[in-house]
């Protein structure tokens, strides 16, 4: 059945081709990956050899008689297992073939895009939607006097078109229907205010009823202040609140500070028995600085994690040096200390481009305070070599090896053929 | 037909269909700039000596630089006694809808907009900054509403480095969600959702981003490297973050095949012995119920019901019953334990 789904989806992609030919701009990205690796299957190490084909097509300004602007977006993939062991973990595709759609939507605009209608599989990010991936429709209206309305309705996406809704759902929006929207008012360049609602139903029962508010203030072009609150009507409690400010002092220095409050239990579907067992809260308070010093870029940040069980810091710093336009070297240090465990992470990476060749190296080490799976250290290194074949084609091979708590020894190999190109039929409107 | 062959054939057809019907590839790479503008500016050669006719140009045109060198010029021959060197044409694709004819009449000088000129060795000629446009044009409303198309041809195809309050520097990975909630249409000016899908379609994606792009060593992929070994630590640090993308089925699908799930035995059981775990599990669940949901989120069939059903051990946090009436039968989740 799933094989038929896969073929039908890819045939649909082929049928889209005539529409793409009428588009002003078509961006195509195709990636073919052959991967050989080991993974655990029921306590035994098994060898897996999957081959993946990932395809993204985006066609913009498609000429049509019905709308001013029309956009088609498709992101899909198919995979075949060349080995004997099923490579995909889970309920949904333990056979030798798998395929799915990440995105497949049509978006049309009217009245200088004051009315925009989207139809198909898409992501919705507005307000309290929490970036829901859904099969349905979205409508955005730009109204006079700075007002705006966006609405969406549909069914949260199920992996491989299988479990839709129920607590077994892989989609975090564990329901079979969701709808919501956001009303906004904008004072151009200064203020953007929004009020939003999200409602999820699972087989007729409410699984989420949230209302929220958001604000974005830009008192100057270099300072942005963002605030957000999400209130759960079912739990009668604030599920999430956040505030952040980013300030670009100059081309050299950017600063940011943020605060976040969450009640993790209210991120579970409210038809789950588990959300009524806990009301613990998390708060994060942090600040970051970014320095752009010629060929150097430095980022450093500190966040204090405040939980009902105890507090701890998350600290990180990264420096990247670009000695030439075709090379870069970087180093990262990170430290996390929470009641459950703590770790120190060190990472070095580099990239070098010589003519059509690009080589990268990535070495990463984690040292854990308490053993994870009996081990206190994790080391992983990846070396990749790529070659630009021209006309948008490139090829790469990558090898990853290491010693981790999950594998006493690990070695993966990946071969990749990629095609990225943008086509246009009309340069200037 | 073999289903595997069908799949590959469909893929090949889709890719070939797109390639065959696309009209024109992007321009080839250009050599570095060869013309030294500063030498000519210092020699006080007027711009329109070479750029004759620019004042009549109503649009930027493909492959046209609006250069018309005079056939014979005393100004040129004063320095170029052995003839004006010929320069290779540079491929040029306009990224703006722009009329020099309209602007030349109003500008005080070319340098008012062209604050930096192309010089020998530059990879590409510098274009006037957007501040040169906004010095005269008030685009505050267009900018705020992300209506870029009247001037910018296609920001998805010709991306620009975002500036000021939309800059993607520093901690942008952490900040971008909050910005997108209020400004999704602004994001859409430059990015279609295929960009978001690289990370945000966890329900359907087959691989982590760093597995697909191991060569992108500078990218901030949130699950980079040996994520699986540290995922319980990161989940404990920010449980809500996991649930933004992953439902319980995602966790269970992996835990079951790894035999780290209800019913698992021996070392594959993530909990200590029952005599140790049972006294501890309440506090652990209060602290991070999302971790429990990874395996035990089966609704009425959840193992929790065995002991915590109505009349058993009260599982609710302190103060819960003051807000929620146990007799409320309107919520299906309540009816699992609280029977009428």
Contacts between the chains, C-beta under 8 A, distances in Angstrom:
chain1	res1	chain2	res2	distance
A	3	B	3	4.2
A	3	B	6	7.5
A	3	B	7	7.1
A	6	B	7	5.7
A	6	B	10	7.8
A	7	B	3	7.4
A	7	B	6	5.1
A	7	B	7	6.2
A	7	B	10	5.4
A	10	B	7	7.0
A	10	B	10	3.6
A	10	B	11	5.8
A	10	B	13	7.7
A	10	B	14	5.6
A	11	B	10	5.7
A	13	B	10	7.8
A	13	B	14	4.2
A	14	B	10	6.8
A	14	B	13	5.0
A	14	B	14	4.8
A	14	B	17	5.3
A	17	B	14	7.4
A	17	B	17	3.7
A	17	B	18	6.0
A	17	B	21	5.6
A	18	B	21	7.5
A	20	B	18	6.2
A	20	B	21	6.2
A	20	B	22	7.7
A	21	B	21	4.0
A	21	B	22	7.8
A	21	B	23	8.0
A	24	B	154	7.9
A	25	B	154	5.7
A	25	B	156	7.5
A	25	B	157	5.5
A	26	B	18	7.0
A	26	B	22	5.7
A	27	B	156	7.1
A	27	B	157	7.0
A	28	B	15	8.0
A	28	B	18	5.2
A	28	B	19	7.5
A	28	B	22	7.3
A	29	B	194	7.4
A	30	B	15	5.5
A	31	B	212	6.6
A	33	B	207	7.6
A	33	B	212	6.8
A	35	B	211	7.5
A	40	B	258	5.3
A	41	B	257	6.3
A	41	B	258	7.7
A	42	B	257	7.0
A	42	B	258	7.5
A	42	B	259	5.1
A	43	B	259	5.6
A	43	B	268	6.3
A	52	B	206	6.1
A	52	B	207	6.9
A	53	B	8	8.0
A	53	B	11	4.9
A	54	B	212	7.2
A	55	B	11	7.2
A	55	B	14	6.4
A	55	B	15	6.9
A	56	B	194	4.6
A	56	B	197	7.8
A	57	B	18	6.2
A	58	B	156	7.3
A	58	B	192	4.9
A	58	B	194	5.8
A	60	B	154	6.8
A	60	B	156	6.6
A	60	B	192	7.7
A	61	B	154	7.9
A	71	B	192	7.1
A	73	B	192	5.3
A	73	B	193	6.0
A	73	B	194	6.2
A	75	B	193	7.7
A	75	B	194	5.0
A	75	B	197	4.9
A	75	B	201	7.4
A	77	B	205	7.9
A	77	B	206	5.8
A	78	B	7	5.4
A	78	B	10	7.9
A	78	B	11	6.0
A	79	B	206	5.9
A	80	B	4	5.4
A	80	B	7	6.5
A	80	B	8	7.5
A	88	B	206	7.4
A	89	B	253	5.2
A	89	B	254	4.3
A	89	B	256	7.7
A	89	B	257	4.3
A	89	B	258	7.3
A	90	B	249	7.8
A	90	B	252	7.9
A	90	B	253	2.9
A	90	B	254	6.9
A	90	B	256	7.6
A	90	B	257	6.7
A	91	B	249	7.2
A	91	B	252	7.9
A	91	B	253	5.8
A	91	B	256	7.9
A	92	B	253	7.1
A	96	B	4	7.1
A	97	B	3	6.1
A	97	B	4	6.4
A	97	B	7	6.1
A	98	B	206	7.0
A	99	B	7	7.0
A	100	B	204	4.3
A	100	B	206	7.3
A	101	B	204	6.5
A	102	B	194	8.0
A	102	B	197	4.5
A	102	B	201	4.1
A	102	B	204	5.0
A	102	B	205	6.4
A	103	B	193	5.3
A	103	B	194	6.5
A	103	B	197	5.3
A	103	B	201	6.9
A	105	B	193	7.4
A	112	B	147	7.6
A	113	B	147	7.3
A	122	B	193	6.2
A	123	B	193	5.4
A	123	B	196	5.4
A	123	B	197	7.1
A	123	B	200	5.8
A	123	B	201	7.1
A	125	B	177	7.8
A	125	B	180	4.8
A	125	B	181	6.2
A	125	B	184	4.9
A	125	B	196	7.7
A	126	B	181	6.6
A	126	B	184	5.6
A	127	B	181	5.9
A	130	B	244	6.0
A	131	B	177	7.4
A	131	B	196	7.8
A	131	B	200	5.5
A	131	B	244	6.6
A	131	B	245	7.6
A	133	B	200	7.2
A	133	B	201	5.6
A	133	B	203	5.6
A	133	B	204	7.2
A	140	B	185	6.8
A	142	B	145	6.9
A	150	B	184	7.9
A	156	B	203	8.0
A	157	B	201	7.8
A	157	B	203	5.1
A	157	B	204	6.2
A	158	B	203	7.4
A	159	B	203	5.3
A	159	B	204	5.7
A	159	B	249	7.7
A	160	B	204	7.9
A	163	B	249	6.0
A	166	B	299	7.4
A	167	B	248	5.5
A	167	B	249	7.9
A	167	B	297	4.5
A	167	B	298	6.1
A	167	B	299	5.1
A	168	B	248	6.7
A	168	B	249	4.5
A	168	B	252	7.0
A	168	B	298	7.7
A	169	B	247	4.4
A	169	B	248	7.2
A	169	B	249	5.1
A	170	B	202	7.9
A	170	B	203	5.1
A	170	B	246	7.0
A	170	B	247	4.9
A	170	B	249	4.0
A	170	B	250	4.2
A	170	B	253	6.8
A	171	B	203	4.5
A	171	B	247	5.1
A	171	B	249	7.9
A	172	B	243	5.1
A	172	B	244	6.2
A	172	B	245	6.1
A	172	B	246	5.9
A	172	B	247	4.7
A	173	B	247	7.6
A	174	B	247	5.3
A	174	B	248	7.2
A	184	B	182	7.4
A	186	B	144	6.1
A	186	B	145	7.2
A	188	B	140	5.0
A	188	B	141	4.1
A	188	B	143	7.6
A	188	B	144	3.9
A	188	B	145	6.9
A	189	B	140	4.2
A	189	B	141	7.4
A	189	B	143	6.5
A	189	B	144	4.8
A	192	B	144	7.5
A	192	B	182	5.0
A	192	B	183	6.7
A	194	B	181	7.5
A	194	B	182	5.6
A	205	B	332	4.4
A	206	B	331	7.7
A	214	B	178	7.8
A	214	B	181	5.2
A	214	B	182	4.9
A	215	B	182	7.2
A	216	B	179	7.1
A	216	B	182	4.2
A	216	B	183	6.4
A	218	B	165	4.8
A	221	B	164	4.0
A	221	B	165	5.8
A	222	B	164	5.2
A	222	B	165	6.6
A	223	B	165	6.9
A	224	B	165	4.0
A	224	B	179	7.3
A	226	B	175	7.4
A	226	B	178	4.3
A	226	B	179	6.1
A	226	B	182	6.8
A	228	B	178	5.7
A	228	B	181	6.1
A	234	B	331	7.2
A	236	B	323	5.4
A	236	B	324	7.8
A	237	B	323	7.9
A	240	B	240	7.0
A	242	B	178	6.1
A	244	B	175	5.7
A	244	B	178	5.8
A	246	B	165	7.4
A	246	B	167	7.8
A	246	B	170	7.5
A	246	B	171	7.6
A	246	B	175	6.1
A	248	B	164	6.2
A	248	B	165	7.6
A	248	B	167	5.6
A	248	B	169	7.4
A	254	B	167	6.8
A	254	B	169	5.0
A	254	B	170	4.8
A	256	B	170	6.0
A	256	B	171	4.8
A	256	B	175	6.4
A	258	B	171	7.7
A	258	B	174	6.8
A	258	B	175	7.0
A	262	B	238	7.8
A	262	B	239	8.0
A	262	B	240	4.1
A	263	B	240	7.7
A	264	B	239	3.9
A	264	B	240	4.6
A	264	B	243	7.2
A	264	B	288	6.9
A	264	B	289	6.5
A	264	B	290	4.8
A	265	B	289	4.9
A	265	B	290	7.4
A	267	B	239	7.4
A	267	B	240	4.5
A	267	B	243	3.7
A	267	B	244	7.1
A	267	B	290	6.7
A	268	B	243	6.6
A	268	B	289	7.0
A	268	B	290	6.7
A	268	B	293	5.5
A	268	B	297	7.3
A	269	B	247	7.7
A	270	B	333	6.6
A	271	B	299	7.1
A	271	B	332	6.0
A	271	B	333	5.4
A	272	B	248	7.6
A	272	B	293	6.5
A	272	B	297	5.3
A	272	B	299	7.0
A	272	B	333	7.1
A	273	B	297	7.7
A	273	B	299	6.1
A	273	B	300	7.3
A	273	B	302	5.1
A	273	B	304	6.3
A	273	B	305	6.9
A	273	B	333	6.1
A	273	B	336	5.6
A	273	B	337	7.8
A	274	B	285	7.9
A	274	B	289	5.3
A	274	B	292	5.9
A	274	B	293	5.0
A	274	B	296	7.0
A	274	B	297	5.8
A	274	B	302	7.2
A	274	B	304	7.2
A	275	B	289	7.1
A	275	B	333	7.6
A	276	B	315	7.2
A	276	B	316	5.9
A	276	B	320	6.8
A	276	B	324	7.6
A	276	B	333	6.7
A	276	B	334	8.0
A	277	B	285	5.5
A	277	B	286	7.2
A	277	B	289	5.5
A	277	B	292	7.7
A	277	B	304	7.3
A	277	B	308	7.9
A	277	B	315	4.9
A	277	B	316	7.0
A	277	B	317	7.3
A	278	B	285	6.1
A	278	B	286	4.9
A	278	B	287	7.7
A	278	B	289	3.9
A	278	B	317	6.0
A	279	B	317	4.4
A	279	B	319	7.8
A	279	B	320	7.0
A	280	B	286	5.6
A	280	B	287	5.9
A	280	B	288	7.6
A	280	B	289	7.5
A	280	B	317	7.8
A	282	B	238	6.8
A	282	B	239	7.3
A	282	B	240	6.8
A	284	B	238	7.5
A	288	B	170	5.5
A	288	B	171	3.9
A	288	B	174	7.8
A	289	B	170	7.2
A	290	B	169	4.8
A	290	B	170	3.0
A	290	B	171	7.2
A	292	B	169	7.1
A	299	B	170	5.6
A	299	B	171	7.3
A	301	B	171	6.1
A	305	B	237	6.0
A	305	B	238	7.7
A	307	B	287	7.3
A	308	B	286	7.6
A	308	B	287	7.0
A	309	B	287	4.8
A	312	B	237	8.0
A	314	B	237	6.9
A	320	B	218	6.5
A	325	B	123	7.8
A	328	B	217	8.0
A	328	B	218	6.5
A	330	B	217	7.4
A	330	B	218	6.6
A	336	B	233	6.9
A	336	B	237	6.2
A	338	B	233	7.3
A	338	B	236	5.9
A	338	B	237	5.2
A	339	B	236	7.9
A	339	B	287	7.9
A	340	B	232	7.6
A	340	B	233	6.3
A	340	B	236	4.2
A	340	B	237	8.0
A	341	B	233	4.8
A	341	B	236	7.4
A	343	B	230	6.7
A	343	B	233	6.6
A	347	B	225	7.8
A	349	B	217	4.0
A	349	B	218	7.2
A	350	B	217	7.1
A	351	B	215	7.4
A	351	B	217	5.7
A	351	B	218	7.3
A	358	B	215	6.5
A	360	B	214	7.3
A	360	B	215	4.8
A	360	B	217	4.9
A	361	B	217	7.6
A	362	B	214	7.3
A	362	B	217	4.9
A	362	B	225	7.8
A	364	B	224	7.4
A	364	B	225	4.5
A	364	B	226	7.2
A	366	B	226	6.8
A	366	B	229	7.2
A	366	B	230	6.1
A	368	B	230	7.7
A	368	B	233	7.6
A	372	B	229	5.5
A	372	B	230	7.1
A	372	B	232	7.5
A	372	B	233	7.5
A	373	B	229	7.1
A	375	B	229	7.9
A	378	B	226	4.7
A	378	B	229	4.9
A	378	B	230	7.2
A	380	B	225	5.1
A	380	B	226	4.9
A	382	B	214	5.2
A	384	B	214	4.9
A	384	B	215	4.6
A	386	B	215	5.5
A	391	B	25	6.6
A	392	B	25	7.2
A	396	B	214	7.8
A	396	B	215	5.9
A	398	B	214	4.1
A	398	B	215	7.0
A	400	B	214	7.1
A	402	B	226	6.9
A	404	B	226	4.6
A	404	B	228	7.9
A	404	B	229	5.1
A	405	B	226	7.9
A	405	B	229	4.3
A	406	B	226	6.9
A	406	B	228	5.1
A	406	B	229	4.9
A	414	B	211	7.3
A	414	B	214	6.6
A	419	B	15	7.7
A	421	B	22	7.5
A	421	B	25	6.3
A	421	B	26	7.1
A	422	B	26	5.8
A	422	B	157	5.2
A	423	B	22	3.5
A	423	B	23	5.8
A	423	B	24	6.1
A	423	B	25	6.5
A	423	B	26	7.9
A	424	B	23	7.0
A	424	B	24	6.3
A	424	B	26	7.8
A	424	B	154	7.9
A	424	B	157	7.0
A	425	B	23	4.3
A	425	B	24	6.8
A	427	B	62	5.0
A	427	B	93	5.9
A	427	B	94	6.3
A	427	B	153	7.3
A	428	B	59	5.7
A	428	B	60	6.6
A	428	B	61	7.4
A	428	B	62	7.6
A	428	B	94	5.6
A	428	B	97	6.3
A	428	B	153	6.4
A	429	B	97	6.4
A	429	B	149	8.0
A	429	B	153	6.9
